[in-house]
Amino acid sequence: MNLENTCEIDVHALVLRAIEKASISDEAIAEACGFSSTAAVMCIKKGDMKIPLTKLSSIGKAIGLDGAHLLRLALKENHPGLLEQIEEMLGTMLISEAEKKLIESYRYITRDSDAAPVVIDRAAVLAIVTN
């Protein structure tokens, strides 16, 4: 199955919304990320600095987002094609915890029968067809 591979989520906006929702201080984020001060956090929040790839997991944990999801989005947004190269070289996909749960549910529903999923409408429906 070849689904269109586009990045429709802005990492900066997603992180800002999560920071707001988590009601976490700049100091707490700086500490979680290992920054020596809040200056980097303030630059990230203003959009003057991108979140370093090496800090995505830390900031994700601090604000309640999945680090793998953030990494995948950041790579697609800032380094088009790199994620696909990494996945090809490693022979596996970078997936989030939510995607792992979806796969586990799929396996449970299909009783490990390798049934084919069918995307009927990308925005609304995913069907699992079993024999």
C-alpha positions as CSV (number, residue, x, y, z in Angstrom):
1,M,0.0,0.0,0.0
2,N,1.4,3.4,-1.0
3,L,-0.1,6.2,1.1
4,E,0.9,9.7,0.4
5,N,3.7,10.6,2.8
6,T,3.2,14.3,3.8
7,C,3.9,16.2,6.9
8,E,0.9,18.3,7.8
9,I,1.8,19.0,11.4
10,D,4.0,21.9,12.3
11,V,6.4,20.7,15.1
12,H,6.8,24.2,16.6
13,A,3.0,24.8,16.8
14,L,2.5,21.3,18.3
15,V,5.1,21.8,20.9
16,L,3.8,25.3,21.8
17,R,0.3,23.9,22.3
18,A,1.6,21.1,24.5
19,I,3.6,23.5,26.6
20,E,0.5,25.6,27.1
21,K,-1.6,22.5,27.9
22,A,1.0,21.1,30.3
23,S,1.3,24.5,32.1
24,I,5.0,23.8,32.5
25,S,7.6,26.5,33.3
26,D,10.5,27.4,31.0
27,E,12.8,26.4,33.9
28,A,11.3,22.9,34.1
29,I,11.6,22.5,30.3
30,A,15.2,23.7,30.4
31,E,16.0,21.3,33.2
32,A,14.3,18.4,31.4
33,C,16.3,19.1,28.2
34,G,19.6,19.7,29.9
35,F,19.8,23.4,28.9
36,S,21.9,25.5,31.3
37,S,19.4,28.3,31.2
38,T,15.9,29.2,29.9
39,A,17.4,31.2,27.0
40,A,17.2,28.3,24.6
41,V,13.6,27.5,25.7
42,M,12.6,31.1,25.1
43,C,14.2,31.0,21.6
44,I,12.4,27.8,20.8
45,K,9.1,29.3,22.0
46,K,9.6,32.5,19.9
47,G,10.5,30.4,16.8
48,D,14.0,31.8,16.7
49,M,15.5,28.3,17.3
50,K,14.4,24.9,16.2
51,I,14.3,22.2,18.9
52,P,17.6,20.2,18.5
53,L,16.9,16.7,17.4
54,T,18.8,15.4,20.4
55,K,16.3,17.2,22.7
56,L,13.0,16.0,21.2
57,S,12.7,13.0,23.4
58,S,13.4,15.1,26.6
59,I,11.0,17.9,25.7
60,G,8.4,15.4,24.6
61,K,8.5,13.7,28.0
62,A,8.3,17.0,29.8
63,I,5.2,18.2,27.9
64,G,3.4,15.0,27.4
65,L,4.3,14.2,23.7
66,D,5.8,11.1,22.2
67,G,9.5,11.6,21.4
68,A,9.4,9.2,18.4
69,H,6.4,11.1,17.0
70,L,8.2,14.4,17.4
71,L,11.4,13.1,15.8
72,R,9.5,11.7,12.8
73,L,7.7,15.0,12.3
74,A,10.9,17.1,12.8
75,L,12.8,15.0,10.3
76,K,10.0,15.2,7.7
77,E,9.7,18.9,8.2
78,N,13.4,19.9,8.3
79,H,15.2,17.1,6.5
80,P,12.9,15.7,3.8
81,G,14.0,12.2,2.7
82,L,16.3,11.6,5.7
83,L,13.7,9.7,7.7
84,E,13.0,7.3,4.8
85,Q,16.8,6.8,4.3
86,I,17.2,6.0,8.0
87,E,14.2,3.6,8.0
88,E,15.5,1.9,4.9
89,M,19.0,1.4,6.3
90,L,17.7,0.1,9.7
91,G,15.0,-2.0,8.1
92,T,12.3,-0.7,10.4
93,M,9.9,2.2,10.9
94,L,10.1,4.9,13.6
95,I,6.7,4.6,15.3
96,S,5.1,6.3,18.3
97,E,3.6,4.6,21.3
98,A,0.1,5.4,19.9
99,E,1.1,3.6,16.7
100,K,2.4,0.6,18.6
101,K,-1.0,0.4,20.4
102,L,-2.8,0.6,17.0
103,I,-0.6,-2.3,15.7
104,E,-1.3,-4.4,18.8
105,S,-5.0,-3.7,18.4
106,Y,-4.9,-4.6,14.7
107,R,-3.2,-7.9,15.6
108,Y,-5.7,-8.6,18.3
109,I,-8.7,-7.8,16.1
110,T,-7.4,-9.9,13.2
111,R,-6.2,-12.7,15.5
112,D,-2.8,-12.4,13.8
113,S,-4.3,-13.5,10.5
114,D,-2.4,-10.8,8.5
115,A,-5.7,-9.3,7.2
116,A,-5.3,-6.4,4.9
117,P,-6.2,-2.9,6.2
118,V,-8.1,-0.8,3.8
119,V,-8.0,3.0,3.9
120,I,-11.4,4.2,2.7
121,D,-11.0,7.9,3.6
122,R,-7.7,9.1,5.0
123,A,-9.5,11.6,7.2
124,A,-12.2,9.4,8.6
125,V,-12.2,5.7,8.1
126,L,-9.7,2.8,8.5
127,A,-11.2,-0.6,7.9
128,I,-9.7,-4.0,8.7
129,V,-11.0,-6.7,6.4
130,T,-10.7,-10.2,7.7
131,N,-11.4,-13.5,6.0
